[in-house]
Amino acid sequence: MTRTGKTSRGQSARSDTLKKHSVQGRILATVTIPRGGLDFGGGPALFPNGLSFIWREGENWLVSGPNGCGKSVLVQLLSGERFHPDAEVELFFSGPDGSDPERSVAVVSPERHSRLLDSIGAYVQMRWNASDEESVQSLGSWLSQDAVEGRLPCERFVRSPESEAAFAARRCKVVSALDISALLGNSLVSLSNGEMRRAMLARALLGNSRLLLFDAPFVGLDADSRELLLDAISRETAKKGVSVMLASMRPEFIPAGINRELALDSAGRVLRQGPWSGGCSRPSRKTPPRQPKPGIRHAPTKWRVEEAAPPDTTAKVLVQMKDVSVAYGSRVVFENLNWTVRAGEHWAVSGPNGCGKTTLLALLLGDHPQAYASDVTLFGRRRGTGESIWDVKKRIGWVSPELHACMERTPDALSVVVSGFRDSPLCLGPATARERRAAAAALARFGLTDAADAPFGSLSWGMQRLVLLARAMVKNPKLLVLDEPCQNLDLANRDLFLKHVDSACAASDVALICVSHLSDCIPSCVDRRLVACRA
């Protein structure tokens, strides 16, 4: 793989030829993959017919295609996050002050989110432990000029007052546009997934990057947050000197300014490469997103129960919460929740980012310490009466962004599914023959047999999510808890998953609790809703 900066490393003969013959604009980057594609192990090679990709100034690219087609791989190759000896990648510009060109490439992706959590030593339950949160960098510090520019604490550096003033003005504008002003004092680990996605976009925009690479940036966002990100990305596509690449599977989440498309099939073969057929603009929304006043915190969440039919009072109660409130110091997340979930009931939980949905699920999973100080009863036993966390988890199948972010990347996919029997993101202990057979059958239901021996981290993000769905269902749980389970799934895999959830719910008395911001990602069996209402 070759990387050349305009001033720091010179230009290759090939790059001189490319520039000479470029009549549509100065070339920013190229990716060349030979016929035969890229073999990462554990499955067929990606881009089997090869790829010749040229990115010029003024071009903003949409990379589209189903799960596993290579969208994320292309983003990672351009950003330097992934290397393959058969892929030649060249960047025809320099970074700040003549540094490596990668310094001028910003990425927002689920993988970057996971890497950030790894860098601060985050673990699944960390968000709920206040003492751990205090040791983690705040969002405000993470968005400081030193942090954005990559300055080390020990580095002696004096910047001009003009530079500081320009950055402060830019930060104020970005933070306000993305509605994260009230979050600057919070630790990174305490942010919800939607809040963290907006924070990552802010960090990318503050870096004055030449290339902005967005891989599934809208997953897990509520409607208002999606509009904020779409508007922010659209503004970047209109800027001179900035070019955008968006890897996405949902056509309704395409910002204005996209004018080129690279469409791939399931194997990574190029279907289309050129002008985007979807046009260059999207319809304006009828109402603006919420914009709270800077520094004013949201009021505590209130909950509303909606049921299509009266509950079957003869069914076994699995979850019961009585007048439950959750607070961190003076900040009240939600209060006075009364909720009962019985065997065979199918619930959707909805509400805006940051309203406390994932906090609520953590109470169910036994991961939140405030469950012991609240009136929370799970499977007939009140929390804090002697049961262990493992007594709770063995009856629950679970998928969430937190679990995905903290799951081990090196074990193979089959071992990850087997870890569902251990109720841990770590693949602990040898698997029994029965567990391996059950895990193989679960993978087969989702069409993942060929991926069984592949390292979990080598799979695309969407395929990883399917493996986690198989993991959640492998032990036939009494309660299935799904937090944004269809994140980054293509339409075929989304429909496949929803079909299996509906079938499992129809064939047993399993209770379902599903969180999603997208109505088409809710199983059709859902007939009860818990809705978060926030002033």
ZIHU-V751594 format. One record per backbone hydrogen bond with DSSP energy under -0.5 kcal/mol. NH is the residue of the N-H (numbers start at 0). CO is the residue of the C=O. If there is no record, write none. Layout:
BEGIN
NH|CO / NH|CO
END
This chain:
BEGIN
8|4 / 9|4 / 15|11 / 16|12 / 17|13 / 18|14 / 19|15 / 20|16 / 21|18 / 22|20 / 27|54 / 28|54 / 29|89 / 30|52 / 31|87 / 32|50 / 33|85 / 35|47 / 36|33 / 37|45 / 39|37 / 45|37 / 46|266 / 47|266 / 49|46 / 50|32 / 52|30 / 54|28 / 55|53 / 56|25 / 58|55 / 60|243 / 61|259 / 62|60 / 62|245 / 63|61 / 63|261 / 68|65 / 73|69 / 74|70 / 75|71 / 76|72 / 77|73 / 78|74 / 79|75 / 79|76 / 80|75 / 81|75 / 86|83 / 87|31 / 87|85 / 88|86 / 89|29 / 91|27 / 92|3 / 92|90 / 94|98 / 97|94 / 98|95 / 102|99 / 103|100 / 104|101 / 105|103 / 105|210 / 107|212 / 109|214 / 112|108 / 113|109 / 114|110 / 115|111 / 116|112 / 117|113 / 118|114 / 119|115 / 120|117 / 121|116 / 125|122 / 127|124 / 128|125 / 129|127 / 131|128 / 132|128 / 133|129 / 134|131 / 135|132 / 138|185 / 139|183 / 141|137 / 142|138 / 143|140 / 147|143 / 148|144 / 149|146 / 150|145 / 154|151 / 156|154 / 158|156 / 163|159 / 164|160 / 165|161 / 166|162 / 167|163 / 168|164 / 169|165 / 170|166 / 171|167 / 172|168 / 173|169 / 174|170 / 175|171 / 176|172 / 177|173 / 178|175 / 179|174 / 182|179 / 183|180 / 185|182 / 187|136 / 189|186 / 190|187 / 195|191 / 196|192 / 197|193 / 198|194 / 199|195 / 200|196 / 201|197 / 202|198 / 203|199 / 204|200 / 205|201 / 206|202 / 206|203 / 207|204 / 208|203 / 209|103 / 210|103 / 211|242 / 212|105 / 212|210 / 213|211 / 213|244 / 214|107 / 214|212 / 215|213 / 215|246 / 218|215 / 220|217 / 225|221 / 226|222 / 227|223 / 228|224 / 229|225 / 230|226 / 231|227 / 232|228 / 233|229 / 234|230 / 235|231 / 236|232 / 237|233 / 238|235 / 241|238 / 242|209 / 244|211 / 245|60 / 246|213 / 247|62 / 247|245 / 250|248 / 252|249 / 253|250 / 254|252 / 256|279 / 257|254 / 258|59 / 259|59 / 260|273 / 261|61 / 262|260 / 262|271 / 263|63 / 264|268 / 267|264 / 270|262 / 271|262 / 273|260 / 275|258 / 278|275 / 295|292 / 296|294 / 300|332 / 301|532 / 303|530 / 305|528 / 307|526 / 312|310 / 314|311 / 317|315 / 317|340 / 318|340 / 319|376 / 320|338 / 321|374 / 322|320 / 323|336 / 325|333 / 327|330 / 328|326 / 330|327 / 331|329 / 332|325 / 332|330 / 333|325 / 334|300 / 336|323 / 337|335 / 338|320 / 340|318 / 342|315 / 343|508 / 344|341 / 346|344 / 346|511 / 347|527 / 348|513 / 349|529 / 354|351 / 359|355 / 360|356 / 361|357 / 362|358 / 363|359 / 364|360 / 365|361 / 366|361 / 367|361 / 368|366 / 370|367 / 371|368 / 372|369 / 373|370 / 374|321 / 375|373 / 376|319 / 377|380 / 378|317 / 380|377 / 382|375 / 384|381 / 391|387 / 392|388 / 393|389 / 394|391 / 395|392 / 396|478 / 398|480 / 403|399 / 404|400 / 405|401 / 406|402 / 406|403 / 407|424 / 412|450 / 412|453 / 413|451 / 415|411 / 416|412 / 417|413 / 418|414 / 419|416 / 420|417 / 421|418 / 422|418 / 423|418 / 427|425 / 435|431 / 436|432 / 437|433 / 438|434 / 439|435 / 440|436 / 441|437 / 442|438 / 443|439 / 444|440 / 445|441 / 445|442 / 446|443 / 447|442 / 450|447 / 451|448 / 453|450 / 455|410 / 456|408 / 457|454 / 458|454 / 458|455 / 463|459 / 464|460 / 465|461 / 466|462 / 467|463 / 468|464 / 469|465 / 470|466 / 471|467 / 472|468 / 473|469 / 473|470 / 475|472 / 477|394 / 478|394 / 479|510 / 480|396 / 480|478 / 481|479 / 481|512 / 482|398 / 482|480 / 483|481 / 483|514 / 486|483 / 488|485 / 493|489 / 494|490 / 495|491 / 496|492 / 497|493 / 498|494 / 499|495 / 500|496 / 501|497 / 502|498 / 503|499 / 504|500 / 505|501 / 506|502 / 507|503 / 510|477 / 511|344 / 512|479 / 513|346 / 514|481 / 515|348 / 518|516 / 520|517 / 521|518 / 525|522 / 526|345 / 527|345 / 528|305 / 529|347 / 530|303 / 530|528 / 531|349 / 532|301
END
